[in-house]
Amino acid sequence: MSAREKIILAISWSLIVIVFLFSVVGGRWSPFGLFRGKVCIRLDDVQDHWMWQGQILLMDYCISQRVGMTIGIVSGIIGEDQRVTDRIEYGVNLGIFEIALHGWLNENYSRMDYPQQLDLIQRGKNKLENVFPDTTVVTFIPPMNEFNDDTLRACKEAGIQFISGTAIPQFPKSEGTLKHFPETVQTADYYSGGIGSNWIPFSSERIIEDIEDSLEKYSFAVVTLHPQQFYTWIDGSPEVIDTELFNDLVRVIDWIKNNTSPVLIRQLGSPSRFGVDSRTVVYITVGLLLIAGTVIIYRRKKSV
C-alpha cells in the first residue's frame, strides 16, 4: 500500500471514529444530529373559537419549522370553527400533527365509573374521526392528566393505543396493548384563587433543563403546552396574546428542533435511549460505505 493510500485510509477511519464519538457519546447534543433523544410537544385544550388566535399561532409556527406536535382536542366542542379545524387538518396532512382525544368536555375521568368512561372515550373518538375523516385516533390525553384502571380498560376497549397522563410518582410503560407516555415536562403552573384563574409560565431556560432531565430519567420527554399560558390575563380571563411569553415558547421549540428528535406520541413506540432520524440513516450508510471501500482497497493491495 502506497503512502497516499495509507493517508486516505487513516483519514477515512478518523472520520468514522469522530462521527461515532460525537453521535453516540455526545448523545442528544451531537452536532451531527445522530441518536438524539425523542421529545414530543403536546398541545392541550384545543377547541372551537376559544383563544383561536393563540392556538393557530402556535400551530403555524410548528408547521413552519416542521416540528411535530400532538394536538389534544376537546372533542365535544370541535368541528364548527374552520379556522381551527382547517389548520389542524393541514398539519395532519403534512404529517406534522397527530390528533389526540382530550376528553369530551374536559372532564375528570378518574371520577367516573367504567361505563361512563367508555361511553365518553368512544363518543369522543368517533366525533374526532368524523370531523377529521382521514384520521384514526389512537391517543388519549386525559384532562388534568387524571385516570385510573377503568380508564385503561375503556381505552383498550375503544381502540386507543396510547395514553398520556401523569408521571407522578411513577408510571406503567405499557398496559397490555396500551402504552403510556406521560407528561414529563410542564411549561406553566395553573393558579386558581382570589379574583380568578391564571397561568404562570416557566422560563425557557427552566423548561429546557427539565427536558434534559426527562431524557436522562425516562429516555424521552413529553412537553405539555396550553394556549392560555402565553396570553395576558386580566381579572382571571385571558385577553390578548403576550408576544414576549410566546417568543419564550418559540425558544423552547427551536431548542427541541435543533437538539432532539421531535416526534408525536404515537411515534414514541417503545422508548429507547436514542432517537434515530433520516439523517442518522444517511450518516450510518456513508460510514459503512467508507468502511467497505477501505477494506476493498486493503485486500486488493494485500493480494498484489
Summary of the structure (lengths in Angstrom):
residues: 304
radius of gyration: 23.0
end to end distance: 9.5
largest distance: 87.9
contacts: 975
relative contact order: 0.17
helix: 51%
strand: 20%
